[in-house]
Amino acid sequence: MMSIYDYMNHFWFENENDPCSLSEGVLYFYLLYEANRQHWVKPFKVSTQMLVARLNTSKQNVMKAREGLKKRGLIDYSKGEGKGKPALYTLNLSDEQPLQLPQPMTQPLTGSLACKLPQSLPHSNNKEENNQKEGKEGKHSPSSNSKVVLSLSELRGKLLNDDSWLRELSERLAKNKIILNGEELKDKVGEFFSEQELKGCKGKEETDCRDYVFNWINYKYKNNYGNESKCNGQISTIKIEANRPEDYTGFC
């Protein structure tokens, strides 16, 4: 059984001997599309009106192009008989017809390769590259495990023993005019976890928790460690329940 590529190759072979017009070429390949779409029934139906619309041309050009393709032996067709009975087309390429293809452009493969690949490809020092990447991204950049939920006790231990992060936290708070020495900062971090336990929280993601601590301390100091908050000089006694880091931002 012939494939769509056999018809394409046959068309271009015939075109080399006697070039088709542009209209003939466009019509042939649209008919090839329709034959494939209609599952290669013979003959297949295509209305002239649809060809005029799809090819954006005139009825006269369609009729002239299909007659040219028929004279070349590329197609056969029978005219339609009005509405409901469109023209019938057949693409000519029988199984017995020898397909003349151009000479291959590549040389045949030999028993052995012309050159041998090196025994081993150069490899990169993955450990060194990863260390450099981590250095650029920062020590506390999110890792593949940053989305893992840890218990509050695990997080408390990790954060309170991370001196580098505590210094960074102190610097961030200082920019908001919240000055805490080392012990005071650890006390506030511990207080944060105690409050989470009272709320019934079981665990958090590590990256989320680090941001949460900063926002929590920042919020507490801005509101004088009480339930009263100031807004435009007025005191509100509304207690704000916050369960996410971003809940502690934007309050007045």
C-alpha positions in Angstrom: 0.0 0.0 0.0 1.3 3.4 -1.0 1.8 6.1 1.7 1.3 9.8 1.4 5.0 10.2 1.0 4.9 8.1 -2.2 2.4 10.4 -3.7 4.5 13.4 -2.7 7.7 11.9 -4.2 5.8 10.9 -7.4 4.5 14.5 -7.8 8.0 16.0 -7.5 9.5 13.5 -9.9 6.9 14.4 -12.5 7.4 18.1 -11.7 11.2 17.8 -12.5 10.4 16.5 -16.0 7.7 19.0 -16.7 7.1 21.7 -14.1 3.5 22.2 -13.0 1.9 25.6 -12.6 1.5 27.1 -9.2 -2.3 26.4 -9.3 -1.7 22.8 -10.3 0.7 22.2 -7.5 -1.5 23.8 -4.8 -4.5 21.8 -6.0 -2.6 18.5 -6.1 -1.4 18.9 -2.5 -4.9 19.9 -1.3 -6.4 16.9 -3.0 -3.6 14.8 -1.3 -4.7 16.3 2.1 -8.4 15.5 1.4 -7.5 11.9 0.3 -5.7 11.3 3.6 -8.5 13.0 5.6 -11.1 10.8 4.0 -9.1 7.6 4.8 -8.0 7.0 1.2 -11.3 6.0 -0.2 -11.4 5.8 -4.0 -12.7 7.9 -5.4 -13.1 10.7 -2.8 -15.5 13.6 -2.9 -14.5 17.2 -3.0 -16.9 20.0 -4.1 -15.6 22.6 -6.5 -17.1 25.3 -4.3 -15.0 24.2 -1.3 -11.9 24.1 -3.5 -12.5 27.7 -4.6 -12.9 28.8 -0.9 -10.0 26.8 0.5 -7.6 27.7 -2.2 -8.8 31.3 -2.4 -9.0 31.2 -6.1 -11.7 31.2 -8.9 -13.7 28.3 -10.2 -12.1 28.8 -13.6 -8.6 28.3 -12.1 -9.7 25.2 -10.2 -11.1 23.6 -13.4 -8.0 24.6 -15.4 -5.6 23.2 -12.8 -7.4 19.9 -12.4 -7.5 19.4 -16.2 -3.7 20.0 -16.2 -3.2 17.4 -13.5 -5.3 14.9 -15.3 -3.4 15.4 -18.6 -0.2 14.6 -16.6 -1.7 11.4 -15.3 -1.5 12.6 -11.7 -5.2 12.5 -11.0 -8.5 11.4 -12.5 -11.8 13.1 -11.8 -15.5 13.1 -12.8 -17.5 16.3 -12.7 -20.1 16.9 -10.1 -23.8 16.9 -10.8 -24.9 19.9 -8.7 -25.8 20.2 -5.0 -25.3 17.0 -3.0 -23.2 15.3 -5.8 -19.7 16.9 -5.7 -16.9 16.0 -8.1 -15.0 12.7 -7.5 -11.2 12.5 -7.5 -8.6 9.8 -7.6 -4.9 10.2 -7.1 -3.0 8.0 -9.6 -0.3 5.9 -8.2 -0.9 2.2 -8.4 1.0 -0.4 -6.4 2.5 -1.7 -9.6 3.9 1.6 -10.7 7.6 1.8 -10.1 8.6 4.8 -8.0 11.6 6.5 -9.4 13.5 8.3 -6.6 16.6 10.5 -6.9 20.0 9.0 -6.1 20.7 9.0 -2.3 22.8 12.0 -1.2 24.6 10.1 1.6 27.1 7.3 1.3 26.1 3.8 2.5 27.3 2.8 6.0 30.5 0.8 6.2 31.3 -2.0 8.5 33.3 0.2 10.8 33.2 3.9 11.7 35.6 6.3 10.0 36.8 7.4 13.4 36.6 6.1 16.9 35.1 7.9 19.8 37.3 8.6 22.8 37.1 5.9 25.4 35.6 8.3 27.9 34.1 11.7 27.6 35.4 14.5 29.8 33.4 15.0 32.9 32.8 18.0 35.0 33.4 18.3 38.7 29.8 18.2 39.7 30.6 18.8 43.4 32.6 21.9 42.7 30.0 23.2 40.2 27.2 22.7 42.8 29.2 24.4 45.5 29.8 27.4 43.2 26.1 27.5 42.3 25.1 27.4 46.0 27.5 30.2 46.7 25.9 32.4 44.1 22.4 31.6 45.2 23.1 32.3 48.9 23.5 30.0 51.8 19.8 30.0 52.7 18.4 29.6 49.2 15.5 27.1 49.0 16.6 23.5 48.4 14.8 20.5 47.0 13.8 19.7 50.6 12.4 23.2 51.4 8.9 22.0 50.8 9.1 19.2 53.3 7.0 19.9 56.4 9.1 19.5 59.6 7.8 19.4 63.1 7.9 22.5 65.3 10.6 20.8 67.6 12.8 20.1 64.6 12.4 23.6 63.2 13.1 25.1 66.6 16.3 23.2 66.9 17.5 24.0 63.4 16.7 27.7 63.6 18.1 28.3 67.0 21.4 26.5 66.1 21.8 28.3 62.8 24.1 31.2 63.8 24.4 32.5 60.3 20.6 32.8 59.9 20.3 34.4 63.3 22.8 37.1 62.3 20.9 37.6 59.0 17.6 37.8 60.9 19.1 40.4 63.4 20.3 42.5 60.4 16.9 42.4 58.8 15.1 43.4 62.0 17.6 46.2 62.6 16.6 47.8 59.3 13.1 48.1 60.8 14.7 49.6 63.9 14.2 46.5 66.0 17.5 46.0 67.8 18.0 42.6 69.6 21.1 41.1 71.0 21.9 37.4 70.5 20.0 36.1 73.6 17.0 38.4 73.1 16.7 37.2 69.5 16.8 33.6 70.5 14.1 34.3 73.2 11.9 35.8 70.6 12.4 32.8 68.2 11.6 30.5 71.1 8.5 32.6 71.9 7.4 32.3 68.3 7.4 28.4 68.5 5.7 28.4 71.9 2.8 30.5 70.4 2.6 28.1 67.4 2.3 25.1 69.7 -0.5 26.8 71.7 -2.3 27.4 68.5 -2.1 23.7 67.8 0.3 23.9 64.9 2.1 20.6 64.2 4.7 21.6 61.6 5.7 23.9 58.8 7.9 24.1 55.7 11.4 25.3 56.7 11.7 28.1 54.2 8.2 29.3 55.0 9.0 29.1 58.7 12.1 31.3 58.5 10.1 34.1 56.8 7.3 33.6 59.2 9.6 34.2 62.2 10.8 37.5 60.8 7.3 38.7 60.0 6.1 37.6 63.4 8.8 39.4 65.4 8.4 42.5 63.2 4.6 42.5 63.7 4.9 42.0 67.5 7.3 44.9 68.0 5.3 47.2 65.8 2.3 46.4 68.0 4.1 46.6 71.3 3.6 42.9 72.1 -0.1 43.3 72.8 -3.4 43.0 71.2 -3.7 46.7 70.6 -2.7 48.1 67.3 -2.5 51.7 66.2 -3.9 53.0 62.9 -3.9 56.7 62.1 -3.4 57.5 65.7 -6.4 55.4 66.8 -6.2 52.3 69.0 -7.9 49.2 67.9 -8.6 46.4 70.4 -9.3 43.8 67.6 -7.2 40.7 68.0 -5.7 39.6 64.7 -5.3 35.9 64.3 -2.5 35.1 61.8 -1.5 31.7 60.5 0.8 32.5 57.6 4.0 34.6 57.3 2.2 37.1 55.0 -0.6 37.5 57.6 1.8 39.5 59.6 2.5 42.0 56.8 0.4 45.0 55.9 -1.3 45.6 59.2 -1.6 49.1 60.5 
